[in-house]
Amino acid sequence: MRRYLGIDIGGTFIKFVYKKGDDIEKGKVYIREIISKNRPDLIVDEIRKIVKKYRPDILGVAVAGLIDKKTGVLTASPNIKPLENFPFKDELENSLKIPVYIENDASLAAYGEYLYGAGKGSEILICLTLGTGLGGGAVINGKLLTGVSGSAMEIGHTTIEMDGLPCHCGRKGCLESYVSSYGLERIYYLYTDQKISSSQIITLANEGDLTAMRSMERFSEYLSVGLMNIVHIFNPDRIVLAGGITENYPAVVDMAVSNLKNIAFHLPFRDLTVKRAELKEFSGAYGALGYAENESR
């Protein structure tokens, strides 16, 4: 019986899902301090520890950034800098001595929700991951849309404001500049001149603070513009929204969908369902697990 491990490498945690037969176990490891040391070998060491514990036959890896499909090199990762231009796939396979399948984290979040969560049965599924940044993934007729080079679905780096706020990618006016944890912090700052974390803003909004609620409403307006662009390009039957912001302040989804109804074409909106992710923070790890299982057959 084959054993599979899916891991999702983020800016704060490595999250993992292990499967043997019908048995599934999941967990996470804190790595923010390791990332701050700017040493990719330390990240590999953390993965090696998880692999040593579970001894999988196949490993799937979800990681934030642009992954060259031909080489497995992470060519750009604004939020996990130590892994940029690092031969990640080769290093893992050489170190672990097992096959490794690596993909973008948002793409695998979409795949995870398609296989195990809110995207089941979808014909055209789009998933947005709202966290430190803004990622996008698509599953069309059961297949991941990865692009020729492996860099498809960078929804967060579509421009919605010419000469707008600076993005972590180095450009200006990207959707991510407004629809992400740091985007929310910027919106709140514009209203208050106060710098507080996105989690604090969400807590205040949940407590009824009017400025925080206004910030969330403005955030939802930018989100709805991004959703409108997705709807007009892909005409999906389902959009799944993942990440801590939508999980901890669900009202932002309802606000965005309400605004989307007013700005999107009626025809594609008619056949669309927008849901929050069912797998929550483990969408990417489940996607990595399913990807490893299906690609290794």
C-alpha positions in Angstrom: 0.0 0.0 0.0 1.5 3.3 -1.1 1.9 6.2 1.3 1.5 9.8 0.2 2.5 13.1 1.8 1.4 16.5 0.7 3.1 19.6 2.2 2.3 23.3 1.7 5.2 25.7 2.4 4.0 29.1 3.5 5.7 32.2 5.0 4.8 31.1 8.5 4.0 27.4 8.5 4.7 24.1 6.7 1.3 22.3 6.6 1.1 18.7 5.8 -1.4 15.9 5.1 -0.4 12.2 5.2 -2.4 9.4 3.6 -2.1 5.7 3.9 -5.1 3.8 2.6 -8.1 5.5 4.0 -6.2 6.9 7.0 -5.4 10.6 6.9 -3.3 12.7 9.4 -2.5 16.4 9.2 -0.4 18.9 11.0 1.8 22.0 10.7 5.2 23.2 11.7 6.2 26.8 12.5 9.0 28.1 10.2 8.8 31.9 10.1 12.1 32.2 12.1 13.8 29.7 9.8 12.7 31.7 6.7 14.1 34.9 8.3 17.6 33.2 8.3 17.5 33.1 4.5 18.9 29.6 4.2 17.0 27.2 1.9 18.8 24.2 3.4 17.0 24.8 6.7 13.7 24.6 5.0 14.7 21.3 3.4 15.8 20.1 6.8 12.3 20.7 8.2 10.7 18.8 5.3 13.2 16.0 5.8 12.0 15.7 9.5 8.4 15.3 8.4 9.3 12.8 5.7 11.4 10.8 8.2 8.4 10.6 10.6 5.9 9.4 8.0 8.1 7.7 5.4 5.9 8.3 2.3 6.6 6.7 -1.0 5.6 9.9 -2.9 5.8 13.5 -1.9 3.8 16.4 -3.2 4.9 20.0 -2.5 2.9 23.2 -2.7 5.0 26.4 -2.6 4.2 30.1 -3.1 5.8 31.5 -6.3 6.6 31.0 -9.9 7.8 27.4 -10.6 9.5 26.7 -13.9 7.7 23.6 -15.2 10.8 22.4 -17.1 13.4 22.7 -14.3 11.4 22.6 -11.0 13.2 25.8 -9.9 11.3 28.4 -7.9 12.1 31.5 -10.0 10.2 34.0 -7.9 8.7 33.9 -4.4 8.2 37.3 -2.9 7.1 35.8 0.5 9.6 32.9 0.7 12.8 34.6 -0.4 15.3 31.8 0.6 13.8 29.5 -2.0 14.1 31.9 -5.0 16.3 30.4 -7.8 16.9 27.4 -5.7 16.8 24.0 -7.4 14.1 22.9 -5.0 12.7 19.8 -6.7 16.2 18.3 -7.4 17.4 19.1 -3.9 14.4 17.3 -2.3 14.6 14.3 -4.6 18.4 13.9 -4.0 18.0 14.3 -0.3 14.9 12.3 0.3 15.4 9.5 -2.4 11.7 9.5 -3.3 9.7 11.1 -6.3 8.7 14.7 -5.7 5.9 16.6 -7.5 6.0 20.3 -7.0 3.5 23.0 -7.9 2.3 26.5 -7.1 0.5 26.7 -3.7 -2.6 28.4 -5.0 -2.9 26.0 -7.9 -2.7 23.1 -5.5 -5.2 24.8 -3.1 -7.6 24.8 -6.1 -6.8 21.2 -6.7 -7.3 20.3 -3.1 -10.7 22.0 -3.0 -11.7 20.3 -6.2 -10.8 16.8 -5.0 -11.8 17.0 -1.4 -13.6 20.3 -0.6 -15.8 23.1 -1.8 -14.9 22.5 -5.5 -16.2 18.9 -5.9 -18.1 18.4 -9.1 -17.1 21.8 -10.6 -16.6 22.1 -14.4 -14.5 25.3 -14.2 -13.2 26.0 -10.7 -11.2 29.1 -9.7 -9.6 29.4 -6.3 -8.2 32.5 -4.7 -6.0 32.3 -1.7 -6.2 35.5 0.4 -3.3 35.5 2.8 0.1 37.2 3.0 -0.3 37.6 -0.8 -3.0 36.8 -3.3 -2.7 33.6 -5.2 -4.9 32.0 -7.9 -5.5 28.5 -9.2 -7.8 26.9 -11.8 -9.1 23.4 -12.4 -10.8 22.9 -15.7 -12.6 19.7 -16.4 -10.5 18.0 -13.7 -7.1 19.3 -15.0 -4.9 21.9 -13.4 -4.3 25.0 -15.5 -0.6 25.6 -15.1 0.4 27.4 -18.3 3.2 26.6 -20.8 6.0 27.7 -18.4 4.1 26.9 -15.2 3.2 30.5 -14.2 -0.5 30.6 -15.1 -3.2 32.1 -12.8 -1.1 34.9 -11.2 -4.4 36.7 -10.5 -2.8 38.7 -7.7 -0.5 40.4 -10.2 -3.1 41.7 -12.6 -3.2 45.5 -12.6 -6.4 47.1 -11.3 -5.0 50.6 -10.6 -2.5 52.3 -12.9 0.3 53.7 -10.8 -1.5 52.4 -7.8 0.0 51.1 -4.5 3.3 49.3 -4.7 3.1 45.5 -4.7 5.6 43.1 -3.2 6.4 41.9 -6.7 7.9 45.3 -7.5 5.1 46.6 -9.7 2.3 49.0 -8.8 -1.4 48.7 -8.7 -1.6 44.9 -8.6 -4.8 43.3 -7.2 -2.6 41.8 -4.4 -1.7 45.3 -3.3 -5.2 45.7 -2.1 -6.6 42.2 -1.6 -4.1 40.6 0.8 -3.2 40.9 4.5 -0.8 43.8 3.7 -3.4 45.3 1.4 -6.0 45.3 4.2 -3.4 47.0 6.5 -2.8 49.7 3.9 -6.6 50.4 3.5 -6.9 50.7 7.3 -3.9 53.0 7.4 -5.4 55.3 4.8 -8.4 55.8 7.0 -6.6 56.1 10.4 -2.9 56.8 9.9 -2.4 53.8 12.2 -0.3 50.7 11.4 -1.9 47.6 12.9 -1.9 43.9 11.6 -4.6 42.5 9.4 -5.6 40.1 12.2 -6.1 43.0 14.6 -8.3 44.8 11.9 -10.4 41.7 11.5 -10.8 41.4 15.3 -11.9 45.0 15.5 -14.3 44.5 12.7 -15.8 41.5 14.4 -16.2 43.6 17.5 -18.1 46.2 15.6 -15.4 48.9 15.2 -16.8 51.2 12.4 -13.4 52.1 10.9 -12.3 48.5 10.7 -15.7 47.5 9.2 -15.3 50.3 6.7 -11.8 49.0 5.8 -13.3 45.5 5.3 -16.0 46.9 3.1 -13.4 48.7 0.9 -11.3 45.5 0.8 -14.4 43.6 -0.4 -14.9 46.2 -3.2 -11.4 45.5 -4.6 -12.0 41.8 -4.2 -15.2 42.1 -6.2 -13.3 43.8 -9.1 -10.9 40.9 -9.1 -13.8 38.5 -9.1 -15.4 40.3 -12.0 -12.3 40.0 -14.1 -12.2 36.3 -13.4 -15.9 35.8 -14.2 -15.5 37.7 -17.5 -12.4 35.7 -18.6 -13.2 32.2 -17.4 -17.0 32.1 -17.0 -16.5 29.6 -14.1 -19.3 27.7 -12.3 -17.5 28.0 -9.0 -15.1 30.3 -7.2 -13.6 29.2 -3.9 -12.1 31.8 -1.6 -9.4 30.4 0.8 -7.2 32.0 3.4 -7.4 33.5 6.9 -9.2 36.7 5.9 -12.3 35.0 4.5 -12.2 32.4 7.2 -12.1 34.8 10.1 -14.4 37.5 8.6 -16.9 35.6 6.4 -19.0 38.8 5.8 -16.3 40.0 3.4 -17.3 37.2 1.0 -21.0 38.2 1.1 -20.1 41.9 0.5 -17.9 41.0 -2.4 -20.5 38.8 -4.0 -23.2 41.4 -3.5 -21.1 44.0 -5.3 -20.1 41.5 -8.0 -23.7 41.0 -8.9 -23.9 44.7 -9.7 -20.8 44.9 -11.8 -20.5 41.6 -13.6 -22.3 40.5 -16.7 -25.6 38.9 -15.8 -25.1 35.7 -17.9 -21.8 34.4 -16.3 -23.0 35.6 -12.9 -26.2 33.5 -13.2 -24.3 30.2 -13.3 -21.7 31.1 -10.7 -21.5 29.9 -7.1 -18.9 31.6 -4.7 -17.9 29.6 -1.6 -15.4 29.7 1.2 -12.9 26.9 1.2 -14.0 23.8 3.1 -10.4 22.6 3.8 -9.5 26.0 5.3 -5.7 26.3 5.9 -5.0 22.8 4.6 -6.3 23.3 1.0 -2.8 23.5 -0.4 -1.6 20.5 1.5 -4.5 18.4 0.4 -3.9 19.6 -3.1 -0.3 18.5 -2.9 -1.3 15.2 -1.6 -3.8 14.6 -4.4 -1.4 15.9 -7.0 1.3 13.5 -5.9 -1.1 10.6 -5.9 -2.6 11.3 -9.4 0.7 12.3 -11.1 2.5 9.2 -9.9 0.0 6.7 -11.3 
